Amino acid sequence: MKKILFIIIASVLILLPSCKKEEEEKPVEDNKQCNCGTIANDGIDSATNCYWLEIRNECSGNKKKFCFDEDIWTNNFVGDRFCVSNVTSW
């Protein structure tokens, strides 16, 4: 009886690690660029004559305001994807 009990316990201990749940790998999203994001807000700062777009970064989720000329500001809208060329991330 002790032998059978020992074999059962040994089998369980050997098989237990193989039942461990495999960690799910997160898919790598190749289309993410850390200098791009979604325009969250826009406005004009009359004191500095800044036409600003507040952009939520695709990689970090952080929001940051950037000043642009009037032409760029008027042609981009809240909800649009926008890339800032002179920064790497924020």
C-alpha positions as CSV (number, residue, x, y, z in Angstrom):
1,M,0.0,0.0,0.0
2,K,2.9,2.4,0.8
3,K,4.4,1.6,-2.6
4,I,1.2,2.5,-4.4
5,L,0.8,5.7,-2.4
6,F,4.4,6.7,-3.1
7,I,4.0,6.1,-6.8
8,I,0.8,8.2,-6.9
9,I,2.4,11.1,-5.0
10,A,5.6,10.9,-7.2
11,S,3.5,10.9,-10.3
12,V,1.5,13.9,-9.2
13,L,4.7,15.8,-8.3
14,I,6.2,15.0,-11.7
15,L,3.1,15.9,-13.7
16,L,2.1,19.0,-11.7
17,P,4.7,21.4,-13.3
18,S,3.6,20.3,-16.8
19,C,0.1,21.5,-16.0
20,K,1.2,25.0,-15.3
21,K,-0.6,27.5,-17.4
22,E,1.4,28.9,-20.2
23,E,1.8,32.7,-20.2
24,E,0.1,34.4,-23.0
25,E,2.3,36.3,-25.3
26,K,1.1,39.7,-26.2
27,P,1.1,40.3,-29.9
28,V,3.6,42.8,-31.1
29,E,1.9,45.6,-32.9
30,D,4.3,46.7,-35.6
31,N,2.2,49.6,-36.7
32,K,2.7,51.5,-33.5
33,Q,5.0,54.5,-33.7
34,C,6.0,56.3,-30.5
35,N,6.0,59.7,-32.2
36,C,2.4,59.3,-33.3
37,G,-0.9,59.3,-31.5
38,T,-4.5,60.4,-31.6
39,I,-5.5,64.1,-31.4
40,A,-7.4,64.4,-28.1
41,N,-8.0,68.2,-28.1
42,D,-7.1,71.4,-29.9
43,G,-7.1,75.1,-29.4
44,I,-5.5,78.5,-29.8
45,D,-3.4,80.2,-27.1
46,S,-3.9,83.9,-28.1
47,A,-1.2,85.1,-25.7
48,T,1.5,83.1,-27.5
49,N,-0.3,82.8,-30.9
50,C,0.1,79.0,-30.6
51,Y,-2.3,76.7,-32.5
52,W,-2.0,73.6,-30.4
53,L,-3.0,70.0,-30.8
54,E,-3.1,67.8,-27.7
55,I,-2.0,64.3,-28.8
56,R,-2.3,61.0,-26.9
57,N,0.8,58.9,-27.6
58,E,0.3,55.4,-29.2
59,C,3.0,53.8,-27.1
60,S,2.8,55.5,-23.6
61,G,-0.8,56.8,-23.6
62,N,0.5,60.1,-22.3
63,K,-1.0,63.4,-23.7
64,K,1.1,66.4,-24.7
65,K,0.3,69.7,-26.4
66,F,2.3,70.8,-29.4
67,C,2.2,74.1,-31.3
68,F,1.8,74.1,-35.0
69,D,1.2,76.7,-37.7
70,E,-2.4,77.6,-38.6
71,D,-2.4,75.5,-41.8
72,I,-1.5,72.2,-40.0
73,W,-3.9,73.0,-37.2
74,T,-6.9,73.7,-39.5
75,N,-6.4,70.5,-41.5
76,N,-6.2,68.1,-38.5
77,F,-9.2,67.2,-36.2
78,V,-9.9,65.6,-32.8
79,G,-9.8,61.8,-33.3
80,D,-7.4,61.9,-36.2
81,R,-4.1,60.0,-36.0
82,F,-1.2,62.5,-36.1
83,C,2.6,62.1,-36.1
84,V,5.0,64.7,-34.7
85,S,8.2,64.6,-36.7
86,N,10.6,66.4,-34.4
87,V,10.1,64.1,-31.3
88,T,10.8,60.4,-30.6
89,S,8.2,59.9,-27.8
90,W,6.5,61.6,-24.9
